């Protein structure tokens, strides 16, 4: 029967609330979402930090090329016949500026090659970030750069491999039980070609994931780089950043295995016309 009295309010239907199982299920879903979000935060922070580090190291490396370009004409940079190498004389002239003045967590180290006494000088400057310490220490790291410290160039021998079956470009490091410098190679390290089969250097490869399933001392070349041809014989290379010396111990103190006291993050190139 219809309500004939317009002034009399109609009975309202009571709204149904959520049951306890429904509320509990929603709380569980929310909790799982928060846990997943919390797990992603450290990854996001790490990615942001790595990006900032690489940008800062890139700035430092480019500043290094500018400084070396100004100093190189006054240095005795002999012909290397196209091979890339570390120059103690050049380092002596530039090392006072090799550690960042504004931020000593970053540093740079130069390498050069020259194809003849009248040829231009080509330089590669590697930008590094201190690891495991608050900053580089000028009084410790700069002198050791010529004698096995964190900033020193360490010679290795390696092969470049094109694995067509797996569609991979690989670097196979040859162990040296005398210097143990092969221990300085690890994922993320930059390997500078000092001299290939033709005696020419200058290419730079970043080491990717280790592949012990393929061979001992074998890594992938990091994405974004390709090997045009496999090496016909071992290549002489240079690595920097990892050292058997503990930078916080005296000069003659050695600690093994190699430590990641610094990480090469980037590099910059420049060509300098010599007088």
Backbone as CSV, one residue per row, in Angstrom:
resi,resn,N_x,N_y,N_z,CA_x,CA_y,CA_z,C_x,C_y,C_z
1,UNK,0.841,-1.196,0.000,0.000,0.000,0.000,0.871,1.237,0.000
2,UNK,0.572,2.156,-0.900,1.378,3.364,-1.014,1.133,4.294,0.154
3,UNK,2.147,5.046,0.475,2.050,6.024,1.555,1.231,7.205,1.063
4,UNK,0.056,7.387,1.659,-0.847,8.460,1.211,-0.570,9.772,1.889
5,UNK,0.242,9.724,2.946,0.561,10.951,3.671,1.932,11.443,3.230
6,UNK,1.998,12.559,2.435,3.288,13.049,1.910,4.196,13.587,3.002
7,UNK,3.648,13.932,4.159,4.484,14.497,5.221,5.121,13.414,6.082
8,UNK,4.668,12.189,5.944,5.215,11.109,6.754,6.443,10.526,6.049
9,UNK,7.619,10.557,6.692,8.856,10.076,6.028,8.781,8.580,5.776
10,UNK,9.321,8.203,4.641,9.382,6.801,4.296,10.508,6.119,5.093
11,UNK,10.364,4.865,5.366,11.409,4.098,6.061,12.588,3.896,5.123
12,UNK,13.767,4.253,5.582,14.980,4.118,4.772,15.596,2.731,4.949
13,UNK,16.111,2.214,3.812,16.776,0.915,3.870,18.167,1.103,4.476
14,UNK,18.491,0.311,5.420,19.776,0.429,6.114,20.908,-0.040,5.194
15,UNK,21.946,0.805,5.061,23.077,0.475,4.196,23.864,-0.693,4.786
16,UNK,24.291,-1.619,3.897,25.039,-2.778,4.344,26.521,-2.422,4.489
17,UNK,27.159,-2.756,5.604,28.589,-2.504,5.808,29.434,-3.669,5.312
18,UNK,30.786,-3.520,5.478,31.716,-4.585,5.073,31.776,-5.640,6.163
19,UNK,31.878,-6.860,5.728,32.019,-7.952,6.688,33.468,-8.039,7.150
20,UNK,33.702,-8.742,8.246,35.058,-8.877,8.781,36.001,-9.572,7.794
21,UNK,35.583,-10.652,7.119,36.480,-11.278,6.131,36.871,-10.319,5.005
22,UNK,35.919,-9.468,4.578,36.232,-8.513,3.514,37.270,-7.499,3.979
23,UNK,37.110,-6.991,5.210,38.077,-6.032,5.755,39.434,-6.692,5.906
24,UNK,39.449,-7.922,6.399,40.707,-8.639,6.588,41.414,-8.867,5.264
25,UNK,40.674,-9.232,4.240,41.264,-9.451,2.917,41.875,-8.158,2.382
26,UNK,41.174,-7.015,2.564,41.682,-5.727,2.082,42.967,-5.353,2.805
27,UNK,43.018,-5.613,4.121,44.217,-5.300,4.901,45.394,-6.134,4.420
28,UNK,45.139,-7.416,4.139,46.206,-8.296,3.646,46.743,-7.797,2.310
29,UNK,45.853,-7.451,1.395,46.272,-6.947,0.086,47.084,-5.660,0.239
30,UNK,46.620,-4.769,1.110,47.334,-3.512,1.350,48.716,-3.791,1.928
31,UNK,48.791,-4.745,2.855,50.075,-5.092,3.462,51.056,-5.634,2.451
32,UNK,50.556,-6.512,1.563,51.429,-7.055,0.523,51.950,-5.939,-0.379
33,UNK,51.072,-5.006,-0.735,51.485,-3.879,-1.574,52.552,-3.041,-0.913
34,UNK,52.390,-2.781,0.384,53.381,-1.986,1.096,54.717,-2.706,1.190
35,UNK,54.673,-4.031,1.397,55.915,-4.812,1.461,56.651,-4.760,0.125
36,UNK,55.899,-4.926,-0.972,56.513,-4.857,-2.296,57.097,-3.480,-2.563
37,UNK,56.381,-2.449,-2.160,56.864,-1.086,-2.347,58.131,-0.850,-1.541
38,UNK,58.150,-1.347,-0.298,59.337,-1.183,0.542,60.532,-1.914,-0.057
39,UNK,60.274,-3.061,-0.697,61.359,-3.796,-1.327,61.923,-3.101,-2.546
40,UNK,61.089,-2.317,-3.206,61.544,-1.597,-4.394,62.326,-0.339,-4.054
41,UNK,62.118,0.213,-2.885,62.768,1.476,-2.535,64.290,1.390,-2.554
42,UNK,64.903,0.357,-1.929,66.371,0.291,-1.974,66.910,0.203,-3.393
43,UNK,66.205,-0.537,-4.270,66.631,-0.646,-5.658,66.572,0.713,-6.342
44,UNK,65.473,1.427,-6.088,65.338,2.760,-6.679,66.395,3.712,-6.184
45,UNK,66.689,3.654,-4.887,67.723,4.526,-4.316,69.082,4.195,-4.924
46,UNK,69.367,2.879,-5.101,70.639,2.461,-5.680,70.777,2.953,-7.106
47,UNK,69.718,2.837,-7.888,69.758,3.294,-9.281,70.000,4.788,-9.349
48,UNK,69.316,5.534,-8.495,69.495,6.990,-8.465,70.928,7.336,-8.082
49,UNK,71.474,6.637,-7.058,72.836,6.913,-6.617,73.850,6.592,-7.715
50,UNK,73.642,5.474,-8.415,74.552,5.112,-9.499,74.506,6.137,-10.621
51,UNK,73.310,6.647,-10.906,73.178,7.673,-11.939,73.906,8.945,-11.541
52,UNK,73.732,9.350,-10.292,74.412,10.555,-9.796,75.923,10.359,-9.824
53,UNK,76.377,9.172,-9.385,77.813,8.880,-9.379,78.390,8.962,-10.784
54,UNK,77.688,8.360,-11.729,78.216,8.338,-13.093,78.225,9.735,-13.704
55,UNK,77.203,10.519,-13.417,77.181,11.889,-13.936,78.314,12.718,-13.347
56,UNK,78.553,12.552,-12.031,79.622,13.294,-11.389,80.992,12.841,-11.906
57,UNK,81.157,11.523,-12.060,82.416,11.005,-12.577,82.649,11.470,-14.011
58,UNK,81.576,11.570,-14.788,81.692,12.060,-16.162,82.155,13.507,-16.167
59,UNK,81.606,14.300,-15.254,82.032,15.707,-15.142,83.510,15.790,-14.766
60,UNK,83.925,14.940,-13.822,85.325,14.933,-13.381,86.241,14.491,-14.519
61,UNK,85.840,13.456,-15.267,86.667,12.968,-16.372,86.826,14.033,-17.456
62,UNK,85.749,14.741,-17.762,85.819,15.795,-18.778,86.690,16.953,-18.302
63,UNK,86.601,17.244,-17.001,87.484,18.274,-16.445,88.930,17.829,-16.551
64,UNK,89.151,16.523,-16.356,90.499,15.985,-16.487,91.041,16.124,-17.894
65,UNK,90.206,15.872,-18.905,90.669,16.015,-20.287,91.035,17.464,-20.591
66,UNK,90.253,18.391,-20.033,90.550,19.808,-20.245,91.896,20.171,-19.625
67,UNK,92.130,19.681,-18.409,93.386,19.992,-17.718,94.574,19.344,-18.424
68,UNK,94.429,18.074,-18.790,95.520,17.378,-19.483,95.803,18.038,-20.829
69,UNK,94.756,18.476,-21.520,94.944,19.141,-22.813,95.776,20.406,-22.671
70,UNK,95.642,21.083,-21.528,96.415,22.314,-21.301,97.859,22.009,-20.915
71,UNK,98.051,20.878,-20.242,99.381,20.539,-19.736,100.203,19.745,-20.741
72,UNK,99.559,18.917,-21.550,100.251,17.985,-22.436,101.298,18.632,-23.335
73,UNK,101.035,19.807,-23.926,102.051,20.399,-24.812,103.390,20.666,-24.131
74,UNK,103.402,20.765,-22.812,104.662,21.020,-22.098,105.285,19.728,-21.578
75,UNK,104.599,18.599,-21.778,105.120,17.312,-21.303,105.849,16.594,-22.424
76,UNK,106.772,15.751,-22.055,107.511,14.961,-23.037,106.750,13.664,-23.294
77,UNK,105.816,13.740,-24.215,104.993,12.584,-24.538,105.509,11.970,-25.837
78,UNK,106.383,10.988,-25.690,106.994,10.348,-26.837,105.972,9.514,-27.608
79,UNK,106.355,9.135,-28.807,105.494,8.273,-29.605,105.343,6.915,-28.928
80,UNK,104.118,6.391,-28.948,103.853,5.056,-28.417,103.572,4.079,-29.553
81,UNK,103.764,4.544,-30.786,103.464,3.730,-31.977,102.016,3.256,-31.993
82,UNK,101.135,4.085,-31.437,99.718,3.779,-31.476,99.198,3.026,-30.270
83,UNK,100.083,2.612,-29.369,99.643,1.897,-28.175,99.216,2.893,-27.098
84,UNK,98.271,2.502,-26.263,97.802,3.343,-25.163,98.600,3.001,-23.915
85,UNK,99.031,4.032,-23.171,99.815,3.745,-21.975,99.671,4.852,-20.936
86,UNK,100.122,4.508,-19.732,100.174,5.457,-18.625,101.543,6.115,-18.638
87,UNK,101.594,7.442,-18.509,102.852,8.185,-18.510,103.141,8.705,-17.108
88,UNK,104.248,8.240,-16.519,104.630,8.719,-15.187,104.923,10.209,-15.206
89,UNK,105.535,10.694,-16.289,105.857,12.122,-16.371,104.596,12.967,-16.442
90,UNK,103.645,12.544,-17.277,102.390,13.283,-17.371,101.658,13.241,-16.032
91,UNK,101.646,12.078,-15.383,100.966,11.937,-14.103,101.579,12.858,-13.055
92,UNK,102.895,12.971,-13.051,103.569,13.845,-12.091,103.114,15.288,-12.261
93,UNK,102.853,15.682,-13.503,102.450,17.056,-13.771,100.984,17.327,-13.440
94,UNK,100.142,16.320,-13.529,98.707,16.577,-13.386,98.110,16.032,-12.097
95,UNK,98.836,15.204,-11.352,98.213,14.490,-10.241,97.714,15.398,-9.126
96,UNK,98.271,16.601,-9.026,97.799,17.523,-8.000,96.352,17.926,-8.192
97,UNK,95.831,17.729,-9.416,94.434,18.072,-9.712,93.587,16.840,-10.004
98,UNK,94.146,15.656,-9.781,93.453,14.431,-10.180,92.321,14.047,-9.241
99,UNK,92.360,14.506,-8.008,91.285,14.248,-7.060,90.412,15.490,-6.976
100,UNK,89.111,15.297,-7.061,88.195,16.432,-7.087,88.383,17.373,-5.912
101,UNK,88.480,18.639,-6.207,88.669,19.634,-5.145,87.384,19.816,-4.338
102,UNK,86.259,19.834,-5.027,84.982,20.044,-4.346,84.455,18.766,-3.705
103,UNK,84.776,17.627,-4.296,84.282,16.342,-3.785,85.378,15.299,-3.987
104,UNK,86.064,14.958,-2.912,87.202,14.053,-3.012,86.798,12.580,-3.128
105,UNK,85.540,12.314,-3.300,85.110,10.943,-3.593,85.383,10.589,-5.053
106,UNK,85.695,11.584,-5.872,85.898,11.365,-7.289,87.314,11.748,-7.697
107,UNK,87.837,11.013,-8.680,89.186,11.279,-9.174,89.259,10.886,-10.642
108,UNK,90.342,11.250,-11.298,90.540,10.869,-12.693,92.005,10.488,-12.926
109,UNK,92.211,9.628,-13.907,93.560,9.167,-14.268,93.665,9.189,-15.792
110,UNK,94.745,9.799,-16.334,94.872,9.908,-17.789,95.766,8.819,-18.411
111,UNK,95.452,8.479,-19.647,96.270,7.590,-20.465,96.415,8.253,-21.832
112,UNK,97.475,7.926,-22.546,97.644,8.571,-23.850,98.256,7.607,-24.858
113,UNK,98.073,7.962,-26.127,98.766,7.264,-27.200,99.154,8.277,-28.271
114,UNK,100.212,7.924,-28.999,100.708,8.816,-30.049,101.332,7.955,-31.135
115,UNK,100.940,8.185,-32.368,101.377,7.322,-33.462,102.699,7.747,-34.080
116,UNK,103.244,8.865,-33.656,104.525,9.338,-34.171,104.938,10.593,-33.451
117,UNK,106.193,10.977,-33.580,106.702,12.137,-32.843,106.050,13.442,-33.266
118,UNK,105.480,13.470,-34.471,104.820,14.691,-34.943,103.299,14.548,-34.955
119,UNK,102.798,13.421,-34.466,101.359,13.166,-34.491,100.676,13.772,-33.273
120,UNK,99.372,14.025,-33.365,98.632,14.508,-32.192,98.647,13.461,-31.081
121,UNK,98.347,13.908,-29.885,98.244,13.011,-28.741,96.767,12.722,-28.498
122,UNK,96.429,11.469,-28.386,95.063,11.070,-28.058,95.041,10.600,-26.608
123,UNK,94.124,11.146,-25.837,94.067,10.788,-24.423,92.721,10.162,-24.069
124,UNK,92.771,9.275,-23.093,91.576,8.705,-22.467,91.701,8.990,-20.981
125,UNK,90.727,9.682,-20.417,90.737,10.010,-19.001,89.604,9.234,-18.322
126,UNK,89.964,8.417,-17.342,89.001,7.586,-16.637,88.546,8.297,-15.370
127,UNK,87.233,8.389,-15.171,86.668,8.977,-13.958,86.295,7.889,-12.978
128,UNK,86.726,8.033,-11.718,86.498,7.014,-10.706,85.774,7.576,-9.499
129,UNK,85.149,6.658,-8.767,84.457,7.003,-7.527,85.015,6.127,-6.416
130,UNK,85.376,6.716,-5.295,85.923,5.963,-4.178,84.872,5.015,-3.616
131,UNK,85.295,3.800,-3.292,84.398,2.800,-2.714,85.010,2.281,-1.417
132,UNK,84.178,2.070,-0.421,84.664,1.511,0.830,85.333,2.525,1.732
133,UNK,85.489,3.735,1.245,86.054,4.833,2.030,85.253,6.089,1.730
134,UNK,85.359,7.060,2.624,84.608,8.297,2.424,85.120,9.075,1.224
135,UNK,86.419,8.972,0.940,87.005,9.762,-0.136,88.384,9.222,-0.470
136,UNK,88.917,9.662,-1.605,90.314,9.378,-1.915,91.192,10.200,-0.973
137,UNK,92.378,9.694,-0.723,93.317,10.386,0.158,94.535,10.794,-0.657
138,UNK,94.685,12.092,-0.938,95.787,12.548,-1.792,97.154,12.074,-1.318
139,UNK,97.395,12.115,-0.006,98.710,11.753,0.510,99.006,10.266,0.359
140,UNK,97.969,9.454,0.156,98.153,8.011,0.014,97.954,7.576,-1.431
141,UNK,96.852,7.968,-2.034,96.482,7.445,-3.339,97.318,8.004,-4.489
142,UNK,97.704,9.264,-4.427,98.436,9.850,-5.543,99.838,9.262,-5.707
143,UNK,100.629,9.125,-4.659,101.949,8.505,-4.839,101.852,7.048,-5.287
144,UNK,100.854,6.313,-4.788,100.733,4.898,-5.109,100.224,4.656,-6.519
145,UNK,99.802,5.716,-7.207,99.263,5.544,-8.556,100.321,4.994,-9.507
146,UNK,101.594,5.121,-9.158,102.662,4.614,-10.008,103.207,3.278,-9.507
147,UNK,102.724,2.800,-8.361,103.350,1.621,-7.760,102.344,0.614,-7.224
148,UNK,101.200,0.507,-7.848,100.279,-0.556,-7.474,99.110,-0.150,-6.620
149,UNK,98.874,1.137,-6.429,97.763,1.576,-5.606,96.445,1.552,-6.357
150,UNK,95.425,2.104,-5.716,94.082,2.096,-6.291,94.034,2.796,-7.648
151,UNK,94.757,3.887,-7.783,94.708,4.661,-9.021,95.755,4.224,-10.040
152,UNK,96.461,3.145,-9.775,97.524,2.728,-10.687,96.966,1.912,-11.844
153,UNK,97.677,1.980,-12.978,97.330,1.188,-14.146,97.915,-0.210,-13.985
154,UNK,97.089,-1.215,-14.162,97.535,-2.597,-13.997,97.414,-3.323,-15.328
155,UNK,98.515,-3.864,-15.781,98.538,-4.516,-17.075,97.986,-5.931,-17.041
156,UNK,97.127,-6.252,-17.986,96.576,-7.601,-18.109,96.673,-8.039,-19.567
157,UNK,96.420,-9.309,-19.807,96.308,-9.851,-21.155,94.966,-10.564,-21.267
158,UNK,94.301,-10.395,-22.396,92.967,-10.982,-22.550,92.669,-11.267,-24.012
159,UNK,91.641,-12.053,-24.213,91.131,-12.347,-25.556,89.708,-11.829,-25.686
160,UNK,89.374,-11.360,-26.857,87.993,-11.001,-27.183,87.395,-12.153,-27.980
161,UNK,86.204,-12.571,-27.587,85.569,-13.744,-28.191,84.175,-13.382,-28.688
162,UNK,83.868,-13.814,-29.893,82.501,-13.699,-30.412,81.870,-15.087,-30.351
163,UNK,80.931,-15.242,-29.436,80.237,-16.523,-29.270,78.944,-16.447,-30.068
164,UNK,79.010,-16.860,-31.331,77.843,-16.759,-32.213,76.709,-17.664,-31.758
165,UNK,77.051,-18.805,-31.172,76.008,-19.739,-30.739,75.141,-19.116,-29.650
166,UNK,75.768,-18.404,-28.721,75.017,-17.766,-27.637,74.712,-16.300,-27.934
167,UNK,75.204,-15.811,-29.065,75.048,-14.405,-29.446,75.583,-13.489,-28.347
168,UNK,76.814,-13.786,-27.933,77.459,-13.017,-26.884,78.838,-12.559,-27.340
169,UNK,79.233,-11.382,-26.869,80.605,-10.909,-27.000,81.253,-11.059,-25.634
170,UNK,82.401,-11.720,-25.593,83.018,-12.094,-24.326,84.453,-11.578,-24.219
171,UNK,84.890,-11.422,-22.976,86.281,-11.111,-22.685,86.821,-12.223,-21.790
172,UNK,87.918,-12.824,-22.233,88.548,-13.912,-21.498,89.903,-13.427,-20.994
173,UNK,90.027,-13.277,-19.680,91.256,-12.752,-19.086,92.229,-13.904,-18.847
174,UNK,93.506,-13.648,-19.165,94.547,-14.658,-18.987,95.214,-14.438,-17.630
175,UNK,95.136,-15.409,-16.722,95.718,-15.236,-15.382,97.229,-15.016,-15.431
176,UNK,97.697,-14.163,-14.537,99.131,-13.916,-14.375,99.461,-14.161,-12.914
177,UNK,100.095,-15.275,-12.631,100.363,-15.646,-11.240,101.519,-14.870,-10.628
178,UNK,102.189,-14.052,-11.439,103.283,-13.228,-10.911,102.738,-11.920,-10.351
179,UNK,102.009,-11.174,-11.191,101.459,-9.882,-10.745,100.095,-10.039,-10.084
180,UNK,99.363,-11.089,-10.461,97.981,-11.293,-10.004,97.052,-10.159,-10.415
181,UNK,97.457,-9.383,-11.415,96.622,-8.262,-11.840,95.322,-8.736,-12.486
182,UNK,95.272,-9.986,-12.917,94.022,-10.479,-13.490,92.905,-10.486,-12.444
183,UNK,93.292,-10.486,-11.153,92.300,-10.448,-10.082,91.599,-9.093,-9.994
184,UNK,92.152,-8.098,-10.680,91.543,-6.765,-10.649,90.339,-6.663,-11.569
185,UNK,90.126,-7.670,-12.409,88.995,-7.647,-13.336,87.751,-8.159,-12.623
186,UNK,86.667,-7.436,-12.758,85.400,-7.811,-12.143,84.283,-7.113,-12.907
187,UNK,83.057,-7.515,-12.652,81.906,-6.894,-13.302,81.898,-5.388,-13.036
188,UNK,81.741,-4.597,-14.089,81.704,-3.146,-13.969,83.025,-2.466,-14.250
189,UNK,84.123,-3.229,-14.249,85.448,-2.643,-14.467,85.619,-2.245,-15.934
190,UNK,86.329,-1.161,-16.167,86.674,-0.751,-17.519,88.017,-1.371,-17.896
191,UNK,88.073,-1.975,-19.071,89.322,-2.522,-19.603,89.722,-1.683,-20.812
192,UNK,90.880,-1.057,-20.717,91.395,-0.227,-21.810,92.347,-1.075,-22.642
193,UNK,92.150,-1.071,-23.950,93.059,-1.801,-24.832,94.355,-1.004,-24.930
194,UNK,95.448,-1.615,-24.443,96.756,-0.967,-24.552,97.337,-1.209,-25.931
195,UNK,97.262,-2.444,-26.411,97.745,-2.768,-27.752,97.090,-4.062,-28.218
196,UNK,96.463,-4.015,-29.383,95.852,-5.219,-29.945,96.872,-5.938,-30.825
197,UNK,96.413,-6.828,-31.677,97.326,-7.599,-32.526,98.122,-6.706,-33.468
198,UNK,97.575,-5.541,-33.786,98.276,-4.595,-34.668,99.169,-3.640,-33.899
199,UNK,99.103,-3.729,-32.550,99.891,-2.819,-31.726,99.178,-1.515,-31.438
200,UNK,97.888,-1.436,-31.786,97.104,-0.215,-31.619,96.203,-0.341,-30.396
201,UNK,96.104,0.728,-29.615,95.248,0.724,-28.436,94.248,1.854,-28.458
202,UNK,93.446,1.923,-27.391,92.504,3.025,-27.260,91.061,2.611,-27.069
203,UNK,90.689,1.410,-27.528,89.318,0.966,-27.291,89.113,0.706,-25.799
204,UNK,87.878,0.901,-25.346,87.547,0.692,-23.934,86.319,-0.204,-23.848
205,UNK,86.413,-1.245,-23.024,85.295,-2.169,-22.832,84.910,-2.203,-21.358
206,UNK,83.612,-2.218,-21.107,83.140,-2.398,-19.735,82.793,-3.876,-19.538
207,UNK,83.299,-4.441,-18.441,83.089,-5.853,-18.155,81.666,-6.060,-17.637
208,UNK,80.988,-7.043,-18.203,79.623,-7.361,-17.796,79.572,-8.521,-16.820
209,UNK,78.570,-9.356,-16.961,78.374,-10.474,-16.040,79.436,-11.548,-16.238
210,UNK,79.896,-12.112,-15.132,80.854,-13.206,-15.217,80.148,-14.454,-15.731
211,UNK,80.880,-15.238,-16.569,80.298,-16.440,-17.152,81.202,-17.655,-16.920
212,UNK,81.262,-18.119,-15.691,82.071,-19.315,-15.416,81.545,-20.552,-16.125
213,UNK,80.278,-20.517,-16.539,79.716,-21.654,-17.266,80.301,-21.777,-18.662
214,UNK,80.871,-20.681,-19.167,81.487,-20.697,-20.493,82.984,-20.979,-20.389
215,UNK,83.630,-20.379,-19.386,85.059,-20.595,-19.216,85.577,-19.841,-18.003
216,UNK,86.752,-20.253,-17.517,87.368,-19.577,-16.380,87.802,-18.171,-16.782
217,UNK,87.639,-17.226,-15.864,88.045,-15.834,-16.081,87.397,-15.261,-17.338
218,UNK,86.113,-15.569,-17.507,85.379,-15.121,-18.688,84.176,-14.288,-18.273
219,UNK,84.013,-13.152,-18.933,82.890,-12.252,-18.663,82.232,-11.855,-19.977
220,UNK,80.991,-11.464,-19.891,80.331,-10.836,-21.033,80.836,-9.404,-21.164
221,UNK,80.830,-8.896,-22.385,81.020,-7.467,-22.591,79.695,-6.798,-22.251
222,UNK,79.733,-5.721,-21.471,78.506,-5.070,-21.028,77.656,-4.635,-22.221
223,UNK,76.322,-4.613,-22.054,75.426,-4.205,-23.142,75.791,-2.823,-23.682
224,UNK,75.542,-2.647,-24.967,75.840,-1.365,-25.595,77.174,-1.345,-26.309
225,UNK,77.952,-2.429,-26.170,79.249,-2.522,-26.824,79.296,-3.820,-27.629
226,UNK,80.016,-3.798,-28.717,80.134,-4.995,-29.548,81.591,-5.217,-29.913
227,UNK,81.921,-6.462,-30.119,83.242,-6.852,-30.598,83.114,-7.101,-32.092
228,UNK,83.836,-6.344,-32.885,83.723,-6.479,-34.339,84.329,-7.782,-34.833
229,UNK,85.404,-8.219,-34.172,86.051,-9.470,-34.562,86.784,-10.050,-33.365
230,UNK,86.817,-11.363,-33.296,87.544,-12.021,-32.215,89.034,-11.750,-32.367
231,UNK,89.743,-11.653,-31.248,91.171,-11.378,-31.293,91.923,-12.616,-31.765
232,UNK,92.902,-12.398,-32.645,93.682,-13.513,-33.178,94.781,-13.943,-32.221
233,UNK,95.137,-13.076,-31.298,96.122,-13.401,-30.269,95.851,-12.509,-29.065
234,UNK,96.425,-12.844,-27.905,96.121,-12.065,-26.692,96.380,-10.569,-26.856
235,UNK,95.484,-9.790,-26.251,95.555,-8.326,-26.286,96.126,-7.837,-24.966
236,UNK,96.984,-6.833,-25.049,97.464,-6.196,-23.826,96.457,-5.142,-23.396
237,UNK,96.086,-5.173,-22.122,95.092,-4.236,-21.628,95.498,-3.576,-20.330
238,UNK,94.695,-2.610,-19.910,94.933,-1.861,-18.675,93.638,-1.834,-17.881
239,UNK,93.728,-2.108,-16.600,92.595,-1.923,-15.698,93.039,-1.006,-14.572
240,UNK,92.069,-0.393,-13.938,92.358,0.575,-12.883,91.204,0.551,-11.889
241,UNK,91.485,0.907,-10.638,90.402,1.027,-9.664,90.416,-0.012,-8.576
242,UNK,90.844,-1.249,-8.899,90.928,-2.286,-7.876,92.406,-2.556,-7.606
243,UNK,92.749,-2.791,-6.368,94.155,-2.852,-5.999,94.424,-3.907,-4.942
244,UNK,95.620,-4.544,-4.987,95.981,-5.473,-3.921,96.490,-4.749,-2.689
245,UNK,96.690,-3.453,-2.810,97.165,-2.669,-1.677,95.983,-2.089,-0.915
246,UNK,96.025,-2.213,0.380,95.032,-1.546,1.210,95.432,-0.078,1.298
247,UNK,94.628,0.842,0.734,95.024,2.250,0.689,95.257,2.870,2.062
248,UNK,94.715,2.247,3.108,94.852,2.827,4.439,96.031,2.246,5.210
249,UNK,96.812,1.357,4.563,97.992,0.802,5.199,99.244,1.427,4.595
250,UNK,100.398,1.261,5.229,101.638,1.838,4.692,101.933,1.353,3.285
251,UNK,102.869,2.024,2.648,103.192,1.812,1.245,103.496,0.355,0.923
252,UNK,104.242,-0.331,1.803,104.683,-1.682,1.484,103.739,-2.754,2.005
253,UNK,102.601,-2.343,2.533,101.634,-3.312,3.053,100.735,-3.792,1.929
254,UNK,100.578,-5.084,1.817,99.772,-5.661,0.743,98.667,-6.516,1.345
255,UNK,97.478,-6.375,0.822,96.372,-7.206,1.274,95.730,-7.874,0.071
256,UNK,95.363,-9.112,0.194,94.701,-9.862,-0.864,93.389,-10.413,-0.333
257,UNK,92.381,-10.666,-1.150,92.412,-10.459,-2.578,92.240,-8.992,-2.952
258,UNK,92.126,-8.729,-4.244,91.954,-7.350,-4.698,90.678,-6.770,-4.105
259,UNK,90.728,-5.518,-3.759,89.563,-4.861,-3.173,88.977,-3.865,-4.157
260,UNK,87.696,-3.578,-3.986,87.051,-2.591,-4.841,87.131,-1.215,-4.210
261,UNK,88.343,-0.746,-3.948,88.515,0.528,-3.262,88.136,1.719,-4.138
262,UNK,88.000,1.472,-5.425,87.537,2.514,-6.341,86.843,1.830,-7.503
263,UNK,85.960,2.546,-8.137,85.238,1.992,-9.271,85.309,2.955,-10.438
264,UNK,85.729,2.411,-11.615,85.724,3.239,-12.815,84.287,3.384,-13.271
265,UNK,83.844,4.608,-13.409,82.450,4.839,-13.763,82.273,5.273,-15.209
266,UNK,83.258,6.005,-15.719,83.110,6.538,-17.063,84.476,6.962,-17.581
267,UNK,84.512,7.421,-18.810,85.768,7.923,-19.365,85.457,8.978,-20.420
268,UNK,86.466,9.780,-20.717,86.321,10.823,-21.726,87.551,10.807,-22.622
269,UNK,87.383,11.258,-23.846,88.475,11.275,-24.817,88.772,12.693,-25.275
270,UNK,89.983,12.891,-25.746,90.347,14.161,-26.350,91.557,13.950,-27.254
271,UNK,91.669,14.780,-28.272,92.826,14.760,-29.154,93.527,16.106,-29.027
272,UNK,94.849,16.054,-28.819,95.609,17.271,-28.544,96.657,17.462,-29.633
273,UNK,96.654,18.603,-30.281,97.686,18.941,-31.249,98.915,19.416,-30.487
274,UNK,100.035,18.774,-30.773,101.279,19.106,-30.068,102.100,20.079,-30.908
275,UNK,102.875,20.950,-30.226,103.706,21.905,-30.950,104.866,21.215,-31.679
